[in-house]
Amino acid sequence: MVIRIAAVGDVHLDEDVVGRFRPALDELPEHADVLLLAGDLTRHGTESEARCVATEFGGLGVPVVTVLGNHDHQCDQVPQVVKVLEDAGITVLEGNGVVLDCAGGRLGVAGVKGFGGGFAGRCASDFGEPEMKAFVRTTTQSADALSAALRGLECDVLVALTHYAPVPDTLAGEPLEIYPFLGSYQLGQAIDSAPTALALHGHAHAGSERGTTPGGVRVRNVAHPVIKQAYSVFHLGDNLDHAQVSGVGGSGIQQSWS
């Protein structure tokens, strides 16, 4: 049995662009069992923009699960944003998870926004000024929460959902100087701490689509500027090992991602 997971991130909705994704989303139940959103749903994180997201991604006929992104925090209205989304039936994750009953089995999704920090050999350390320590500890706490959420889910297929990147592979195309602000190796370690089948993230608009954690988990950057379609669909199940993840785009084009 196969579970079909649609995903997109960095849609940056406001009143000017609401409705852009809806025509493709109305066909979503034909292609996917669930939709995962990898953060940056809004432009500036306002309650009014969250209502645009609720209009666009509410009532799709499949469960919708999301994490927030840095843009969704900009105006310090996170509680209001979360309430609007949850009132529309969208599940918002931050350091927790959800198990969904799909036709192909039980799908577990654990999610955090994540944070920066950099990657092995080129990362910030918990040393020196209080500001630097606070920066690194934010990343550590987020990664620890993701690890605990992943390991706490009982399911057939396990997926990690973040906004920030867990590996540098999917940042290729971004300036090297900003890698530490786009993700952290600690998120990758968290993903590898559980039997994760797939990790999805956004944030890196000029990045690359495919990567792999040190432990061999497939990572996909689903930021809308990267995938250039309404969503991508990933097929996961008992008959597909980690090297045989396949995908279908919102355009209906079949791809093999082995």
C-alpha positions as CSV (number, residue, x, y, z in Angstrom):
1,M,0.0,0.0,0.0
2,V,1.2,3.5,-0.8
3,I,0.6,6.8,1.0
4,R,0.5,9.9,-1.3
5,I,1.9,13.0,0.3
6,A,1.5,16.4,-1.4
7,A,3.7,19.2,-0.2
8,V,4.6,22.9,-0.9
9,G,6.2,25.7,1.1
10,D,6.9,29.4,0.9
11,V,3.6,30.4,-0.8
12,H,3.7,33.8,0.9
13,L,0.0,34.5,0.6
14,D,-1.7,37.9,1.0
15,E,-4.8,39.5,-0.5
16,D,-3.0,40.2,-3.8
17,V,-2.2,36.6,-4.6
18,V,-5.0,34.6,-2.8
19,G,-6.6,32.2,-5.3
20,R,-3.4,31.5,-7.2
21,F,-3.1,27.9,-5.9
22,R,-6.8,27.0,-5.6
23,P,-7.5,25.6,-9.1
24,A,-4.8,23.0,-8.7
25,L,-5.7,22.4,-5.0
26,D,-9.3,21.6,-5.9
27,E,-8.0,18.5,-7.8
28,L,-5.8,17.5,-4.8
29,P,-7.9,14.5,-3.5
30,E,-7.3,12.8,-6.9
31,H,-3.6,12.9,-6.4
32,A,-2.8,12.9,-2.6
33,D,-4.0,11.7,0.8
34,V,-2.6,14.6,2.7
35,L,-1.1,18.1,2.1
36,L,1.9,19.2,4.1
37,L,2.9,22.9,4.1
38,A,6.5,23.8,4.9
39,G,6.1,27.2,6.4
40,D,6.1,30.8,5.1
41,L,2.5,30.7,4.4
42,T,2.1,34.5,4.7
43,R,4.2,37.5,3.7
44,H,4.4,39.2,7.1
45,G,2.6,36.9,9.5
46,T,-0.5,39.0,10.0
47,E,-3.9,37.7,11.1
48,S,-5.5,39.0,7.8
49,E,-2.9,37.2,5.7
50,A,-3.6,34.0,7.7
51,R,-7.2,34.3,6.7
52,C,-6.0,34.3,3.1
53,V,-4.2,31.1,3.8
54,A,-7.3,29.6,5.4
55,T,-9.3,30.5,2.3
56,E,-6.7,29.0,0.0
57,F,-5.9,25.8,1.9
58,G,-9.1,25.1,3.9
59,G,-11.7,22.6,2.9
60,L,-9.6,20.7,0.4
61,G,-11.0,17.3,1.0
62,V,-7.7,16.0,2.5
63,P,-6.0,16.7,5.8
64,V,-3.7,19.7,5.8
65,V,-0.7,19.9,8.2
66,T,1.7,22.8,8.5
67,V,4.6,24.3,10.3
68,L,5.1,28.1,10.4
69,G,8.1,29.9,8.8
70,N,10.1,33.0,9.7
71,H,7.8,35.2,7.6
72,D,4.8,33.9,9.7
73,H,6.6,35.3,12.8
74,Q,7.4,38.7,11.4
75,C,4.5,40.7,13.0
76,D,4.5,38.8,16.3
77,Q,0.9,37.6,15.7
78,V,1.7,33.9,15.9
79,P,-1.2,33.0,18.3
80,Q,-3.7,34.8,16.1
81,V,-2.2,33.2,12.9
82,V,-2.4,29.7,14.5
83,K,-6.0,30.2,15.6
84,V,-7.1,31.3,12.2
85,L,-5.5,28.3,10.6
86,E,-6.8,25.8,13.1
87,D,-10.3,27.2,12.9
88,A,-10.0,26.4,9.1
89,G,-9.2,22.8,10.0
90,I,-5.4,23.1,9.3
91,T,-3.2,21.3,11.9
92,V,-0.3,23.5,13.0
93,L,2.8,21.6,14.4
94,E,5.6,23.0,16.5
95,G,7.5,20.4,18.5
96,N,4.7,17.8,18.2
97,G,3.2,15.4,15.7
98,V,0.1,13.9,14.3
99,V,-0.9,10.5,13.0
100,L,-3.3,10.4,10.1
101,D,-5.2,7.3,8.9
102,C,-4.7,7.1,5.1
103,A,-5.8,4.5,2.7
104,G,-2.2,3.2,2.5
105,G,-1.6,3.1,6.2
106,R,-1.0,5.3,9.2
107,L,1.1,8.4,8.3
108,G,3.0,10.1,11.2
109,V,4.1,13.7,10.7
110,A,6.3,15.5,13.2
111,G,7.1,19.2,12.7
112,V,9.0,22.2,13.9
113,K,9.8,25.5,12.3
114,G,13.5,24.9,13.0
115,F,16.2,27.6,13.0
116,G,19.6,28.5,11.6
117,G,23.0,27.6,12.9
118,G,24.9,26.1,9.9
119,F,26.3,22.7,9.1
120,A,29.2,20.5,10.0
121,G,32.5,22.3,9.9
122,R,30.8,25.7,9.3
123,C,28.4,26.2,12.2
124,A,27.8,28.4,15.1
125,S,28.8,27.2,18.6
126,D,27.3,27.6,22.0
127,F,30.2,29.8,23.2
128,G,30.9,33.4,23.8
129,E,28.4,36.2,24.0
130,P,24.9,35.6,25.4
131,E,23.4,36.5,22.0
132,M,25.4,33.7,20.3
133,K,24.5,31.2,23.0
134,A,20.8,32.1,22.7
135,F,21.0,31.7,18.9
136,V,22.5,28.2,19.1
137,R,20.3,27.1,21.9
138,T,17.2,28.1,19.9
139,T,18.4,25.7,17.2
140,T,19.2,23.0,19.7
141,Q,15.9,23.2,21.4
142,S,14.1,23.0,18.1
143,A,16.0,20.0,17.0
144,D,15.5,18.2,20.3
145,A,11.8,18.9,20.0
146,L,11.7,17.4,16.5
147,S,13.6,14.3,17.6
148,A,11.2,13.7,20.5
149,A,8.2,14.2,18.3
150,L,9.5,11.8,15.6
151,R,10.3,9.1,18.1
152,G,7.0,9.5,19.9
153,L,4.8,8.7,16.9
154,E,3.4,5.2,16.3
155,C,2.8,4.9,12.6
156,D,3.5,3.0,9.4
157,V,5.3,5.8,7.6
158,L,7.1,8.7,9.3
159,V,7.7,12.1,7.8
160,A,9.6,15.1,9.2
161,L,8.3,18.6,8.3
162,T,10.4,21.7,8.9
163,H,10.8,25.2,7.4
164,Y,14.5,25.5,7.9
165,A,16.8,23.0,6.0
166,P,18.2,20.0,7.8
167,V,21.0,19.4,5.2
168,P,23.2,21.7,3.0
169,D,22.5,19.7,-0.2
170,T,19.1,21.4,-0.7
171,L,20.7,24.8,-0.3
172,A,22.9,24.5,-3.4
173,G,22.3,27.7,-5.4
174,E,22.0,29.9,-2.4
175,P,25.1,32.1,-1.5
176,L,27.4,30.1,0.8
177,E,27.5,33.1,3.2
178,I,23.9,32.7,4.2
179,Y,23.8,28.9,4.7
180,P,24.0,29.3,8.5
181,F,20.7,31.3,8.4
182,L,18.9,28.8,6.2
183,G,19.2,25.7,8.3
184,S,21.2,23.5,10.8
185,Y,22.9,20.1,10.9
186,Q,21.1,19.5,14.2
187,L,17.8,19.2,12.4
188,G,19.4,16.5,10.2
189,Q,20.5,14.7,13.4
190,A,17.0,14.8,14.8
191,I,15.6,13.3,11.6
192,D,18.2,10.5,11.7
193,S,17.3,9.7,15.3
194,A,14.0,8.0,14.2
195,P,13.0,5.7,11.3
196,T,12.1,8.7,9.2
197,A,11.1,7.9,5.6
198,L,11.1,11.5,4.2
199,A,12.0,15.0,5.3
200,L,10.4,18.1,3.8
201,H,11.4,21.7,4.2
202,G,11.2,25.1,2.5
203,H,12.9,28.5,3.1
204,A,15.7,28.2,0.5
205,H,14.0,29.9,-2.5
206,A,17.2,29.6,-4.6
207,G,18.2,26.2,-3.4
208,S,18.0,22.7,-4.9
209,E,15.3,20.1,-4.6
210,R,17.0,17.0,-3.4
211,G,19.3,16.0,-0.6
212,T,20.0,13.3,1.9
213,T,20.8,13.3,5.6
214,P,24.0,11.6,6.9
215,G,21.8,8.7,8.0
216,G,20.4,8.3,4.5
217,V,16.9,9.9,4.8
218,R,15.7,11.5,1.6
219,V,15.3,15.3,2.0
220,R,13.2,17.5,-0.4
221,N,13.1,21.2,-0.6
222,V,9.4,22.0,-1.5
223,A,9.6,25.8,-1.5
224,H,7.3,27.0,-4.2
225,P,10.1,28.9,-6.0
226,V,12.0,25.6,-6.2
227,I,9.3,23.2,-7.3
228,K,7.6,25.8,-9.5
229,Q,4.2,24.2,-9.2
230,A,1.3,24.1,-6.8
231,Y,2.6,21.1,-5.0
232,S,4.7,18.0,-5.4
233,V,3.4,14.5,-4.5
234,F,5.6,11.8,-2.8
235,H,4.6,8.2,-2.8
236,L,5.7,6.3,0.3
237,G,4.8,2.8,1.5
238,D,5.9,-0.6,2.5
239,N,6.7,-1.5,-1.1
240,L,8.9,1.6,-1.5
241,D,12.3,1.7,0.3
242,H,14.1,5.0,0.9
243,A,15.9,4.8,-2.4
244,Q,12.6,4.6,-4.4
245,V,10.7,7.7,-3.3
246,S,8.7,8.8,-6.3
247,G,6.8,12.0,-7.0
248,V,4.0,13.5,-9.1
249,G,3.9,17.3,-9.6
250,G,0.9,19.5,-9.4
251,S,1.1,19.5,-13.2
252,G,0.5,15.8,-13.2
253,I,3.9,15.0,-14.5
254,Q,5.3,11.7,-13.1
255,Q,8.9,11.7,-11.9
256,S,11.2,9.1,-10.5
257,W,13.3,10.3,-7.6
258,S,15.5,7.3,-6.9
